[in-house]
Amino acid sequence: MNILITGGCGFIGSHLVRLILEKGHEVVNLDKLTYAGNLENLRDCEKNSGYRFVKGDISDQETVFPLVEDAELIINLAAETHVDRSLDSADVFLKTNLFGVYAICNAIKNSGKKIRLLQVSTDEVYGSIEHGVFKETDRFSPTSPYSASKAGAELMAFSFHHAHGLDVVSTRGANTYGPNQFPEKLIPFFATELFEGRKVPLYGDGKNVRDWLHVLDHARAIYEIAMKGESGKAYNIPGLNERQNIDVVRKILKSFGKGEESIQYVKDRAGHDRRYAVEGKRLESIFEFERVSFEKGLAETVAWYKNNEKWWRPLKKESEDFFKRHYSKLSSNER
Ligand SMILES: NC(=O)c1ccc[n+]([C@@H]2O[C@H](COP(=O)([O-])OP(=O)(O)OC[C@H]3O[C@@H](n4cnc5c(N)ncnc54)[C@H](O)[C@@H]3O)[C@@H](O)[C@H]2O)c1
């Protein structure tokens, strides 16, 4: 198949591009190369004759139209993804996450071809849940500009399914971790801060619960849903591995031979969701798989950051201003 992947130079996208090339498909990767996009993530794929990179913006209709016309399947991962940045300013989240999916849907509609769109969404669209799990039929209740833009993006894609008969499926994946994640998200941020000899800033009481999904499991599930998912349906992708943030942090600290003295509690994130949890029965009906164990996955991820300083050092430098501004608002201590 000819598959158009957007955001392939990011964290999940780069693992997905590699997986899909291994399956023997041809991939065009459309990526704007924002601060989160990194050509290094796919250096090993550049010699593959089935792979082509196009630098461009998914919200730019002129860029998107010809690429969509040539594709049999589109997997849209391109997005602004950091909740903290969306709390700072959400303009670019609306432009990329909402106008981007609109441009893709419009291009599919205008092509008159039967092209499937898999919209990569997130479990954050449901908002927080104290007990139990969200099903795909539960209502959206996003609580950050990031999750609101992702909820809007999914609704936009499904509106084209209902109104214009587009073949659309979506995935709502859990909190993802693994190698190549930009060092602003919890696990790589904390690992690289410890590497620098700093304390790790932990929001609130550290008892917020996240369900952790390894990036390879996330990529495998996206691929299977793209191939076998029922048109018009959303599919949750749980990690089946809930942890309080404090437990994850203690595990990271242990791997650095450090303890509680390396935690700096900071004022809680605005509107910080307490717990995310989704049910995976619909996914299990098309794809059953054994997930990477969290202990193994986390140890390998931390080891990857320890061994790939060349990869993360320039990224960390690039986002230093944001971190300084953000964390100085939350704590009296300097980073
Ligand atoms: N990371 C998670 O925990 C998680 C969980 C569930 C769902 N998701 C979703 O998965 C997708 C990928 O997430 P990620 O963590 O890999 O993100 P990321 O921030 O690592 O990568 C995003 C990629 O999109 C590209 N991009 C951004 N704006 C673009 C634009 N306008 N046009 C083209 N490319 C653009 C960036 O350059 C980058 O390569 C996102 O849609 C995200 O919402 C992520």
The ligand as an ORCA input file, in Angstrom:
! r2SCAN-3c Opt
* xyz 0 1
  N       2.814     10.832     23.211
  C       1.702     10.374     23.764
  O       1.683     10.006     24.945
  C       0.439     10.261     22.942
  C      -0.625      9.489     23.437
  C      -1.783      9.379     22.670
  C      -1.876     10.029     21.451
  N      -0.833     10.785     20.991
  C      -0.970     11.424     19.681
  O      -0.043     10.784     18.832
  C       0.436     11.719     17.853
  C       1.956     11.755     17.876
  O       2.370     12.114     19.178
  P       3.921     12.232     19.541
  O       4.036     12.157     21.001
  O       4.698     11.337     18.668
  O       4.182     13.755     19.089
  P       5.536     14.563     18.843
  O       5.306     15.904     19.442
  O       6.720     13.770     19.266
  O       5.617     14.683     17.248
  C       4.730     15.466     16.504
  C       5.259     15.504     15.080
  O       4.316     16.246     14.281
  C       5.053     17.184     13.494
  N       4.182     18.329     13.232
  C       3.725     19.231     14.141
  N       2.968     20.153     13.519
  C       2.917     19.812     12.206
  C       2.277     20.361     11.069
  N       1.521     21.473     11.159
  N       2.430     19.745      9.865
  C       3.203     18.629      9.767
  N       3.859     18.088     10.802
  C       3.706     18.658     12.016
  C       6.271     17.532     14.322
  O       7.326     18.088     13.535
  C       6.617     16.182     14.931
  O       7.451     15.446     14.075
  C      -0.205     13.058     18.180
  O      -1.308     13.236     17.347
  C      -0.628     12.905     19.643
  O      -1.737     13.708     19.933
  C       0.328     10.906     21.708
*
